[in-house]
């Protein structure tokens, strides 16, 4: 009985330990699920910055130019290495239909899409938005060619979100000026009118008109 209680205590402790470490059976949703496909609406600028012939590693700087009429949220921009093509423009092996992308090691990626394609985050710039007709900062991408193919071309897709337009301002309702208070006969004037009425200087009808507001 005591042995059985000790085993139960150990199992509970192990479960709590696993939870504290952060293991989870639920897979995290890809960040691209909350983004819009901007491919074709932006220009991807790919610059080869270095090549290591010994390791067959190629280094690129990849930036984005906003070709839309709206500002893009800068820290939402992701670039996805969508495919790699050979000299003939093909992205799959003719015999096996294997994607050329599987033959390359992509280093320093920030994550992968649900299809297993690597993606990179555009580094944030000095402003929160990438305004139209401006370039983003460049993401550094390293691709290592395991097959040592002499000529290949990486192709990228871009995901992100546009900055929503500001909400229209509600028209300001100006306060209507308070109507002027009607002039009222003060007490001294009222007593004077009553005195004149008693002395017969004014008639009762004239007295009523004088007291009307």
TORBAVO-389779 format. One record per residue (C-alpha): x, y, z. Coordinates in steps of 0.001 Angstrom, whole numbers, plus 500000, padded with zeros to 6 digits. Each point is the difference from the previous one (the first is absolute). Layout:
XYZ;...
//
This chain:
500000500000500000;502777502388500913;501865499085496815;496869500669497954;499582503461501627;503653500816499315;499586499077496322;496889502191499755;501870502927501596;502883499545497556;497665499970496992;498232503189501147;503357501708500533;501192498947496564;496841501350498373;500404503331501766;503624500145498940;499139499425496352;497361502739500173;502493502410501535;502529499313497246;497385500969497451;499250496874497968;496589500014498420;498064497666497782;498404502926498157;501990501192497008;500470503749499788;498201501743497164;502205501382497254;500352503808500199;499203500153496280;496406498993500793;499352503541501261;501741501711497055;499042500948496447;501833498696496952;501626503127498559;501864498191497220;499562501949496778;499105503159501890;503553500549501201;503391499613498362;502481497551501514;503590501226499664;502530497137500193;503698500851500200;502742497366500065;502443501201502653;502387497048500283;500882496483498952;502054497313501702;501193497504497389;501314497583502625;496616499536501699;497946501007496933;498261502635502124;498364503070498489;499103503113501981;497275502404498965;498496503247501173;496262499994499292;497894503135500409;496504501082498989;498838503081498117;496422501079500651;498266500414496632;496497500429501445;498232503271500694;499738499216503713;502557499846502826;500972496516501158;500512499114503656;503779499604500068;500287497424502770;497400497740498340;502049499323496851;501217496443499364;501814498624496977;499574496326499154;502504498031497947;497337498582497712;502112498048497521;503400499603498390;500282499743496221;502801498706497800;501388501574496860;497018498753497985;497547501613502414;498833496665501438;499378499611503737;499459496207500141;502046497018498948;498598498626496751;500245496319500927;499061499991503674;497983503257500096;502035500879503079;500153503691500865;503465501463499573;499381501837503262;500467496746501919;503599499756498743;501057503230501675;500787500898503585;498504503363500951;501849501482502951;498778502555502553;496333499714499124;497419501394502420;497574497142499485;498161497902497456;496593500110498394;497529497141500247;501464498747496701;503487499929501515;501292503021498093;502423502218501950;499074503590500735;501901503048501235;498835503146501743;500841503356498474;502056501906502598;498115502994501446;501022503400498717;499931503446501548;496279500418499341;496986497839500787;498765499968496400;501514499263496605;498475502810497976;499358499695496246;503015500050497660;502533499354502770;502252497034500764;500109498015503199;503129498928501795;501566496796498699;499732496554501545;503234497977499855;499431496561498452;502520497183499699;499362497075497657;502300497001499883;499870497845496873;500493496325500867;500084498925496340;502484502697498963;497781501071497098;501871502754498242;497032502223499143;496788500366501997;497588502817500770;498016500461503235;496447501321499693;498172501697502874;496473500829501059;499127502892502303;497373500080502731;498921502889502193;497173502347500873;499000503423498797;499541502783502498;496226500484500381;498816503526499194;499242502244502974;496421500088501129;498108503069498762;499679502688502582;496542500596501362;498675503497499212;500231502309502957;496594501025501263;500114503651500947;497995500961503024;497043502163499171;500096503364501754;497518500248502782;497019502191499099;500173503433501614;497950500294503100;496851501957499524;500089503409501522;497884500102503062;498609502994501732;501831500546503263;498243500637503264;500550503764499993;498441500351496561;497071497850501065;499369502158503067;500197503129497881;497432498640497559;497658499075502838;500305503543501399;499198501530496622;497009497693499665;498642501060503365;500360503686499145;498234499515496716;503007500987497904;499815496732498071;497088497715499340;499791496374501118;500474498844496400;503202502054499719;501203498554503275;499470496437498704;501921500725496787;502880501459501991;500203496828502117;500005497629497051;503414498277499443;
//
